[in-house]
């Protein structure tokens, strides 16, 4: 089962705000894709939350774009920033990235997000399969909040 960003924010608005804020702290994040041989590849990436969607934009022909065109599964981790504090926790989003070919959707996106060449880039819309936030509570517990479409957030605490 998958879900778009709007469905996630409706289902779990507090966690969604926390995740968006965490991604908003830095421009570049880490995208994991699968190479043709099935091994993982990590790449830097900028992301956007617009119109109820989480968007991934990238140069055409880039290795990460080729990976996603071949196998849409991805994991995205917010930039943890400097040091070990990770204000807001560590957040990750997993799912499928689907290429957008509708020129009107691409034009609406590039009208709001600066891209070097609006006619030469790939835009992917995401379908979420999992959103995770890991943080430390009371300097004692490691807390993981995990959301999957159709399920409430599960909260796990470990000492």
C-alpha positions as protocol buffer text, in pm:
chain_id: "A"
residue {
  index: 1
  type: UNK
  ca { x: 0 y: 0 z: 0 }
}
residue {
  index: 2
  type: UNK
  ca { x: 126 y: 351 z: -83 }
}
residue {
  index: 3
  type: UNK
  ca { x: 15 y: 704 z: -6 }
}
residue {
  index: 4
  type: UNK
  ca { x: 101 y: 1053 z: -121 }
}
residue {
  index: 5
  type: UNK
  ca { x: 225 y: 1330 z: 110 }
}
residue {
  index: 6
  type: UNK
  ca { x: -121 y: 1486 z: 148 }
}
residue {
  index: 7
  type: UNK
  ca { x: -270 y: 1159 z: 273 }
}
residue {
  index: 8
  type: UNK
  ca { x: 16 y: 1126 z: 523 }
}
residue {
  index: 9
  type: UNK
  ca { x: -33 y: 1481 z: 652 }
}
residue {
  index: 10
  type: UNK
  ca { x: -406 y: 1415 z: 692 }
}
residue {
  index: 11
  type: UNK
  ca { x: -345 y: 1088 z: 875 }
}
residue {
  index: 12
  type: UNK
  ca { x: -58 y: 1211 z: 1097 }
}
residue {
  index: 13
  type: UNK
  ca { x: -37 y: 1593 z: 1091 }
}
residue {
  index: 14
  type: UNK
  ca { x: 201 y: 1630 z: 1387 }
}
residue {
  index: 15
  type: UNK
  ca { x: 455 y: 1384 z: 1253 }
}
residue {
  index: 16
  type: UNK
  ca { x: 422 y: 1529 z: 902 }
}
residue {
  index: 17
  type: UNK
  ca { x: 496 y: 1882 z: 1032 }
}
residue {
  index: 18
  type: UNK
  ca { x: 800 y: 1751 z: 1219 }
}
residue {
  index: 19
  type: UNK
  ca { x: 931 y: 1569 z: 912 }
}
residue {
  index: 20
  type: UNK
  ca { x: 879 y: 1868 z: 682 }
}
residue {
  index: 21
  type: UNK
  ca { x: 1048 y: 2099 z: 932 }
}
residue {
  index: 22
  type: UNK
  ca { x: 1343 y: 1862 z: 959 }
}
residue {
  index: 23
  type: UNK
  ca { x: 1385 y: 1853 z: 579 }
}
residue {
  index: 24
  type: UNK
  ca { x: 1349 y: 2231 z: 576 }
}
residue {
  index: 25
  type: UNK
  ca { x: 1658 y: 2284 z: 793 }
}
residue {
  index: 26
  type: UNK
  ca { x: 1898 y: 2203 z: 508 }
}
residue {
  index: 27
  type: UNK
  ca { x: 1893 y: 2218 z: 130 }
}
residue {
  index: 28
  type: UNK
  ca { x: 2065 y: 1890 z: 46 }
}
residue {
  index: 29
  type: UNK
  ca { x: 1958 y: 1547 z: 165 }
}
residue {
  index: 30
  type: UNK
  ca { x: 2056 y: 1185 z: 93 }
}
residue {
  index: 31
  type: UNK
  ca { x: 1865 y: 974 z: -157 }
}
residue {
  index: 32
  type: UNK
  ca { x: 1917 y: 597 z: -174 }
}
residue {
  index: 33
  type: UNK
  ca { x: 1828 y: 418 z: -497 }
}
residue {
  index: 34
  type: UNK
  ca { x: 1900 y: 75 z: -640 }
}
residue {
  index: 35
  type: UNK
  ca { x: 2161 y: 19 z: -910 }
}
residue {
  index: 36
  type: UNK
  ca { x: 2094 y: -221 z: -1198 }
}
residue {
  index: 37
  type: UNK
  ca { x: 2273 y: -498 z: -1009 }
}
residue {
  index: 38
  type: UNK
  ca { x: 2055 y: -438 z: -701 }
}
residue {
  index: 39
  type: UNK
  ca { x: 2325 y: -277 z: -488 }
}
residue {
  index: 40
  type: UNK
  ca { x: 2247 y: 54 z: -315 }
}
residue {
  index: 41
  type: UNK
  ca { x: 2353 y: 397 z: -441 }
}
residue {
  index: 42
  type: UNK
  ca { x: 2336 y: 716 z: -234 }
}
residue {
  index: 43
  type: UNK
  ca { x: 2325 y: 1062 z: -387 }
}
residue {
  index: 44
  type: UNK
  ca { x: 2270 y: 1417 z: -275 }
}
residue {
  index: 45
  type: UNK
  ca { x: 1932 y: 1568 z: -360 }
}
residue {
  index: 46
  type: UNK
  ca { x: 1706 y: 1866 z: -299 }
}
residue {
  index: 47
  type: UNK
  ca { x: 1341 y: 1792 z: -222 }
}
residue {
  index: 48
  type: UNK
  ca { x: 1022 y: 2000 z: -229 }
}
residue {
  index: 49
  type: UNK
  ca { x: 689 y: 1970 z: -53 }
}
residue {
  index: 50
  type: UNK
  ca { x: 431 y: 2135 z: -282 }
}
residue {
  index: 51
  type: UNK
  ca { x: 62 y: 2085 z: -351 }
}
residue {
  index: 52
  type: UNK
  ca { x: 32 y: 1788 z: -116 }
}
residue {
  index: 53
  type: UNK
  ca { x: 319 y: 1600 z: -279 }
}
residue {
  index: 54
  type: UNK
  ca { x: 682 y: 1526 z: -200 }
}
residue {
  index: 55
  type: UNK
  ca { x: 876 y: 1596 z: -523 }
}
residue {
  index: 56
  type: UNK
  ca { x: 1221 y: 1484 z: -632 }
}
residue {
  index: 57
  type: UNK
  ca { x: 1384 y: 1676 z: -915 }
}
residue {
  index: 58
  type: UNK
  ca { x: 1710 y: 1582 z: -1085 }
}
residue {
  index: 59
  type: UNK
  ca { x: 1918 y: 1621 z: -1399 }
}
residue {
  index: 60
  type: UNK
  ca { x: 1825 y: 1396 z: -1687 }
}
residue {
  index: 61
  type: UNK
  ca { x: 2062 y: 1109 z: -1736 }
}
residue {
  index: 62
  type: UNK
  ca { x: 2190 y: 1132 z: -1379 }
}
residue {
  index: 63
  type: UNK
  ca { x: 2263 y: 795 z: -1222 }
}
residue {
  index: 64
  type: UNK
  ca { x: 1993 y: 845 z: -956 }
}
residue {
  index: 65
  type: UNK
  ca { x: 1735 y: 932 z: -1223 }
}
residue {
  index: 66
  type: UNK
  ca { x: 1832 y: 625 z: -1427 }
}
residue {
  index: 67
  type: UNK
  ca { x: 1806 y: 412 z: -1114 }
}
residue {
  index: 68
  type: UNK
  ca { x: 1454 y: 542 z: -1040 }
}
residue {
  index: 69
  type: UNK
  ca { x: 1339 y: 501 z: -1399 }
}
residue {
  index: 70
  type: UNK
  ca { x: 1446 y: 137 z: -1383 }
}
residue {
  index: 71
  type: UNK
  ca { x: 1328 y: 66 z: -1024 }
}
residue {
  index: 72
  type: UNK
  ca { x: 1120 y: 334 z: -850 }
}
residue {
  index: 73
  type: UNK
  ca { x: 1198 y: 225 z: -493 }
}
residue {
  index: 74
  type: UNK
  ca { x: 1384 y: 484 z: -286 }
}
residue {
  index: 75
  type: UNK
  ca { x: 1474 y: 590 z: 66 }
}
residue {
  index: 76
  type: UNK
  ca { x: 1533 y: 954 z: 151 }
}
residue {
  index: 77
  type: UNK
  ca { x: 1705 y: 1077 z: 466 }
}
residue {
  index: 78
  type: UNK
  ca { x: 1704 y: 1435 z: 585 }
}
residue {
  index: 79
  type: UNK
  ca { x: 2046 y: 1593 z: 617 }
}
residue {
  index: 80
  type: UNK
  ca { x: 2146 y: 1540 z: 981 }
}
residue {
  index: 81
  type: UNK
  ca { x: 2341 y: 1867 z: 993 }
}
residue {
  index: 82
  type: UNK
  ca { x: 2659 y: 1930 z: 1186 }
}
residue {
  index: 83
  type: UNK
  ca { x: 2755 y: 1752 z: 1504 }
}
residue {
  index: 84
  type: UNK
  ca { x: 2541 y: 1496 z: 1679 }
}
residue {
  index: 85
  type: UNK
  ca { x: 2247 y: 1703 z: 1807 }
}
residue {
  index: 86
  type: UNK
  ca { x: 2009 y: 1634 z: 1514 }
}
residue {
  index: 87
  type: UNK
  ca { x: 1747 y: 1880 z: 1635 }
}
residue {
  index: 88
  type: UNK
  ca { x: 1408 y: 1736 z: 1547 }
}
residue {
  index: 89
  type: UNK
  ca { x: 1549 y: 1386 z: 1519 }
}
residue {
  index: 90
  type: UNK
  ca { x: 1655 y: 1176 z: 1225 }
}
residue {
  index: 91
  type: UNK
  ca { x: 1382 y: 1148 z: 960 }
}
residue {
  index: 92
  type: UNK
  ca { x: 1353 y: 911 z: 666 }
}
residue {
  index: 93
  type: UNK
  ca { x: 1093 y: 860 z: 396 }
}
residue {
  index: 94
  type: UNK
  ca { x: 1068 y: 547 z: 182 }
}
residue {
  index: 95
  type: UNK
  ca { x: 851 y: 468 z: -114 }
}
residue {
  index: 96
  type: UNK
  ca { x: 831 y: 475 z: -490 }
}
residue {
  index: 97
  type: UNK
  ca { x: 930 y: 768 z: -714 }
}
residue {
  index: 98
  type: UNK
  ca { x: 717 y: 798 z: -1027 }
}
residue {
  index: 99
  type: UNK
  ca { x: 831 y: 1003 z: -1326 }
}
residue {
  index: 100
  type: UNK
  ca { x: 607 y: 1295 z: -1415 }
}
residue {
  index: 101
  type: UNK
  ca { x: 551 y: 1336 z: -1787 }
}
residue {
  index: 102
  type: UNK
  ca { x: 254 y: 1575 z: -1779 }
}
residue {
  index: 103
  type: UNK
  ca { x: 397 y: 1902 z: -1919 }
}
residue {
  index: 104
  type: UNK
  ca { x: 139 y: 2111 z: -1728 }
}
residue {
  index: 105
  type: UNK
  ca { x: 246 y: 1958 z: -1395 }
}
residue {
  index: 106
  type: UNK
  ca { x: 613 y: 2011 z: -1482 }
}
residue {
  index: 107
  type: UNK
  ca { x: 544 y: 2374 z: -1583 }
}
residue {
  index: 108
  type: UNK
  ca { x: 357 y: 2438 z: -1258 }
}
residue {
  index: 109
  type: UNK
  ca { x: 651 y: 2293 z: -1062 }
}
residue {
  index: 110
  type: UNK
  ca { x: 922 y: 2482 z: -1254 }
}
residue {
  index: 111
  type: UNK
  ca { x: 719 y: 2802 z: -1222 }
}
residue {
  index: 112
  type: UNK
  ca { x: 762 y: 2778 z: -845 }
}
residue {
  index: 113
  type: UNK
  ca { x: 1097 y: 2602 z: -807 }
}
residue {
  index: 114
  type: UNK
  ca { x: 1408 y: 2733 z: -980 }
}
residue {
  index: 115
  type: UNK
  ca { x: 1569 y: 2469 z: -1202 }
}
residue {
  index: 116
  type: UNK
  ca { x: 1864 y: 2530 z: -1438 }
}
residue {
  index: 117
  type: UNK
  ca { x: 1673 y: 2415 z: -1746 }
}
residue {
  index: 118
  type: UNK
  ca { x: 1300 y: 2339 z: -1710 }
}
residue {
  index: 119
  type: UNK
  ca { x: 1311 y: 2145 z: -2037 }
}
residue {
  index: 120
  type: UNK
  ca { x: 1601 y: 1924 z: -1928 }
}
residue {
  index: 121
  type: UNK
  ca { x: 1528 y: 1768 z: -1593 }
}
residue {
  index: 122
  type: UNK
  ca { x: 1338 y: 1477 z: -1443 }
}
residue {
  index: 123
  type: UNK
  ca { x: 1056 y: 1535 z: -1196 }
}
residue {
  index: 124
  type: UNK
  ca { x: 937 y: 1249 z: -977 }
}
residue {
  index: 125
  type: UNK
  ca { x: 624 y: 1238 z: -762 }
}
residue {
  index: 126
  type: UNK
  ca { x: 654 y: 1011 z: -459 }
}
residue {
  index: 127
  type: UNK
  ca { x: 426 y: 746 z: -322 }
}
residue {
  index: 128
  type: UNK
  ca { x: 512 y: 674 z: 40 }
}
residue {
  index: 129
  type: UNK
  ca { x: 545 y: 331 z: 196 }
}
residue {
  index: 130
  type: UNK
  ca { x: 701 y: 442 z: 526 }
}
residue {
  index: 131
  type: UNK
  ca { x: 795 y: 754 z: 721 }
}
residue {
  index: 132
  type: UNK
  ca { x: 1025 y: 719 z: 1023 }
}
residue {
  index: 133
  type: UNK
  ca { x: 1147 y: 963 z: 1285 }
}
residue {
  index: 134
  type: UNK
  ca { x: 1411 y: 856 z: 1535 }
}
residue {
  index: 135
  type: UNK
  ca { x: 1498 y: 1079 z: 1828 }
}
residue {
  index: 136
  type: UNK
  ca { x: 1625 y: 1074 z: 2185 }
}
residue {
  index: 137
  type: UNK
  ca { x: 1378 y: 1142 z: 2465 }
}
residue {
  index: 138
  type: UNK
  ca { x: 1482 y: 1264 z: 2810 }
}
residue {
  index: 139
  type: UNK
  ca { x: 1843 y: 1178 z: 2721 }
}
residue {
  index: 140
  type: UNK
  ca { x: 1744 y: 821 z: 2809 }
}
residue {
  index: 141
  type: UNK
  ca { x: 1530 y: 662 z: 2541 }
}
residue {
  index: 142
  type: UNK
  ca { x: 1579 y: 609 z: 2172 }
}
residue {
  index: 143
  type: UNK
  ca { x: 1234 y: 670 z: 2028 }
}
residue {
  index: 144
  type: UNK
  ca { x: 1128 y: 557 z: 1681 }
}
residue {
  index: 145
  type: UNK
  ca { x: 799 y: 670 z: 1530 }
}
residue {
  index: 146
  type: UNK
  ca { x: 704 y: 465 z: 1225 }
}
residue {
  index: 147
  type: UNK
  ca { x: 410 y: 535 z: 995 }
}
residue {
  index: 148
  type: UNK
  ca { x: 288 y: 317 z: 710 }
}
residue {
  index: 149
  type: UNK
  ca { x: -15 y: 387 z: 490 }
}
residue {
  index: 150
  type: UNK
  ca { x: -337 y: 264 z: 644 }
}
residue {
  index: 151
  type: UNK
  ca { x: -181 y: 222 z: 989 }
}
residue {
  index: 152
  type: UNK
  ca { x: -148 y: 453 z: 1289 }
}
residue {
  index: 153
  type: UNK
  ca { x: 198 y: 567 z: 1396 }
}
residue {
  index: 154
  type: UNK
  ca { x: 380 y: 304 z: 1600 }
}
residue {
  index: 155
  type: UNK
  ca { x: 608 y: 442 z: 1869 }
}
residue {
  index: 156
  type: UNK
  ca { x: 891 y: 226 z: 1996 }
}
residue {
  index: 157
  type: UNK
  ca { x: 1112 y: 321 z: 2293 }
}
residue {
  index: 158
  type: UNK
  ca { x: 1446 y: 163 z: 2379 }
}
residue {
  index: 159
  type: UNK
  ca { x: 1694 y: 235 z: 2655 }
}
